[in-house]
Amino acid sequence: MIIEVIGDGIAWRSSTPHPGFTVSVEKTGPEQILVKFESTDPDQDHTSTFEAEWKDGRLEWEVDEDD
């Protein structure tokens, strides 16, 4: 995942999923980025969600794993 700090915000640049996963970019900035990686294997229901926010001049981010 590549994001960039631009002035008073952030911008999504690219995401490359691992084999067997798709990527869905839902928000690209400037205040929030939200990207989901979902398994394409019907026997493996897994989603990784990356969320980044620009708050008070700082980048805050988290990754949630959901099986």
Secondary structure, DSSP 8 states (H G I E B T S, - for coil): -EEEEETTEEEEEE----TTEEEEEEEE-SSEEEEEEEE--TT---EEEEEEEEETTEEEEEEEEE-
